[in-house]
Amino acid sequence: MKKLILLAIPAALVASPAFAQAASGSVGVTGTVGGRCAALTPITGTFDLGELSLTNGTIDTAFSNHVTPLSKSFTIMCTSADANVSIDATPLDNTGDNSTSGGYTGRVHYTATTVFQRVSGTHTYIYGTSNAGGVLAAPLGGRLANQPDNVTLSVSNGHTDNATDLLKSGTYNGVINITVSPL
Amino acid sequence: MKKFVALALLATAAIATPAMAQSATGTIQVTGVVPGKCAAITPITGTITLNDISTPTGTVLSSFANNSGGLSRSFTVVCTSANASISVSSDALNNSTDSSTGGGYTGRVHYTSTLSANKAGGGTATAVYTTADVLPAVSTTALADRLATGPNNVTVAVSNGTTTNSGDVLKSGSYSSTITVTVSPL
């Protein structure tokens, strides 16, 4: 009987560590970031070109009388790896008469050039109102650079359908539309 | 004389009989063991759903304010030991397709996990773990007390989303991470 008790005691001592169990587990944490683009500085403003004509009445192709700078920069943010850019613009139309005939015109075409800074290099979109090709849309081909003023729009190359046409007096307005969408 | 003999015999017999009723006595020991152990009465599992973790400008939303279901989860754990340790660790929230950082963008969001356990004597013990690009060691804290009994006595919470570069824009996609929680007897 004594031998049995002596054997039983060591068994109990060995058993204790085996029961030193811990409670453990894991908790998952999930989040999302949607593909999106946002204008951190509003894509808005006005190019005030001032007097559009030369002293001889034809178009000043350089817009040299511009009142405000011929380029504007914006800050756009995209979370996506690529973005689609859409650009279109309307000609500068005389608000009273934008017709063209008899050596006169009420319409001035121009080129809107938009340069996007990417993480690697730039991508340039050129839209000429005289081409009337509808909306210019193309992928950026990379991530938009995460920096201020990463998109610059400039206007240039004023011209008329007939190079020698005289511009009709009046006020001329055009609109440039830019859309940047996540891809 | 006869009377004397008879009395003598009876007296002897009467005295001798009880002396022969021998008893066997002894003691039996009964032993048991309660080892120090901890067990999750409610499984330590689940998901903390942060939803959109970005601000309108694309940087990390440090408050995780778009979460659904709250930023913490509680569990019921029992420990038999006089003391216990709580441990917590995790990886970062990594974009499932691209967790790299560069060019003003990142696919990795760091955060803090705070594991707290109620103590029997009142108050809580906490272990805090914050992820980094090089993950730190597991954070372990001793309760210095018994674990309080009762439901939901262990809680893990997430907070303070950050990126390695504070101005980085988050890359779109799904982000996930795993928090490991352990309560051990001491």
Chai-1 contact restraints between the chains, C-beta under 6 A:
chainA,res_idxA,chainB,res_idxB,connection_type,confidence,min_distance_angstrom,max_distance_angstrom,comment,restraint_id
A,S16,B,V33,contact,1.0,0.0,6.0,A-B,restraint_1
A,S16,B,P35,contact,1.0,0.0,6.0,A-B,restraint_2
A,F19,B,P35,contact,1.0,0.0,6.0,A-B,restraint_3
A,F19,B,K37,contact,1.0,0.0,6.0,A-B,restraint_4
A,A20,B,P35,contact,1.0,0.0,6.0,A-B,restraint_5
A,A20,B,G36,contact,1.0,0.0,6.0,A-B,restraint_6
A,A20,B,P185,contact,1.0,0.0,6.0,A-B,restraint_7
A,Q21,B,K37,contact,1.0,0.0,6.0,A-B,restraint_8
A,A22,B,C38,contact,1.0,0.0,6.0,A-B,restraint_9
A,A22,B,T182,contact,1.0,0.0,6.0,A-B,restraint_10
A,A22,B,S184,contact,1.0,0.0,6.0,A-B,restraint_11
A,A23,B,C38,contact,1.0,0.0,6.0,A-B,restraint_12
A,A23,B,A39,contact,1.0,0.0,6.0,A-B,restraint_13
A,A23,B,A40,contact,1.0,0.0,6.0,A-B,restraint_14
A,A23,B,V77,contact,1.0,0.0,6.0,A-B,restraint_15
A,A23,B,V183,contact,1.0,0.0,6.0,A-B,restraint_16
A,S24,B,T182,contact,1.0,0.0,6.0,A-B,restraint_17
A,G25,B,P43,contact,1.0,0.0,6.0,A-B,restraint_18
A,G25,B,I44,contact,1.0,0.0,6.0,A-B,restraint_19
A,G25,B,T45,contact,1.0,0.0,6.0,A-B,restraint_20
A,G25,B,V181,contact,1.0,0.0,6.0,A-B,restraint_21
A,S26,B,T178,contact,1.0,0.0,6.0,A-B,restraint_22
A,S26,B,T180,contact,1.0,0.0,6.0,A-B,restraint_23
A,V27,B,G46,contact,1.0,0.0,6.0,A-B,restraint_24
A,V27,B,R73,contact,1.0,0.0,6.0,A-B,restraint_25
A,V27,B,V156,contact,1.0,0.0,6.0,A-B,restraint_26
A,V27,B,I179,contact,1.0,0.0,6.0,A-B,restraint_27
A,G28,B,T47,contact,1.0,0.0,6.0,A-B,restraint_28
A,G28,B,T178,contact,1.0,0.0,6.0,A-B,restraint_29
A,V29,B,I48,contact,1.0,0.0,6.0,A-B,restraint_30
A,V29,B,V158,contact,1.0,0.0,6.0,A-B,restraint_31
A,V29,B,S177,contact,1.0,0.0,6.0,A-B,restraint_32
A,T30,B,T49,contact,1.0,0.0,6.0,A-B,restraint_33
A,T30,B,S176,contact,1.0,0.0,6.0,A-B,restraint_34
A,G31,B,L50,contact,1.0,0.0,6.0,A-B,restraint_35
A,G31,B,I53,contact,1.0,0.0,6.0,A-B,restraint_36
A,G31,B,L93,contact,1.0,0.0,6.0,A-B,restraint_37
A,G31,B,Y175,contact,1.0,0.0,6.0,A-B,restraint_38
A,T32,B,D52,contact,1.0,0.0,6.0,A-B,restraint_39
A,T32,B,S174,contact,1.0,0.0,6.0,A-B,restraint_40
A,V33,B,S54,contact,1.0,0.0,6.0,A-B,restraint_41
A,V33,B,L170,contact,1.0,0.0,6.0,A-B,restraint_42
A,V33,B,S172,contact,1.0,0.0,6.0,A-B,restraint_43
A,G34,B,S172,contact,1.0,0.0,6.0,A-B,restraint_44
A,G35,B,S172,contact,1.0,0.0,6.0,A-B,restraint_45
A,A38,B,P56,contact,1.0,0.0,6.0,A-B,restraint_46
A,L40,B,T57,contact,1.0,0.0,6.0,A-B,restraint_47
A,M77,B,T57,contact,1.0,0.0,6.0,A-B,restraint_48
A,M77,B,G58,contact,1.0,0.0,6.0,A-B,restraint_49
A,M77,B,V169,contact,1.0,0.0,6.0,A-B,restraint_50
A,T79,B,G58,contact,1.0,0.0,6.0,A-B,restraint_51
A,T79,B,V169,contact,1.0,0.0,6.0,A-B,restraint_52
A,T79,B,L170,contact,1.0,0.0,6.0,A-B,restraint_53
A,T79,B,S172,contact,1.0,0.0,6.0,A-B,restraint_54
A,S80,B,S172,contact,1.0,0.0,6.0,A-B,restraint_55
A,V119,B,G103,contact,1.0,0.0,6.0,A-B,restraint_56
A,R143,B,Y105,contact,1.0,0.0,6.0,A-B,restraint_57
A,N146,B,G104,contact,1.0,0.0,6.0,A-B,restraint_58
A,N146,B,V169,contact,1.0,0.0,6.0,A-B,restraint_59
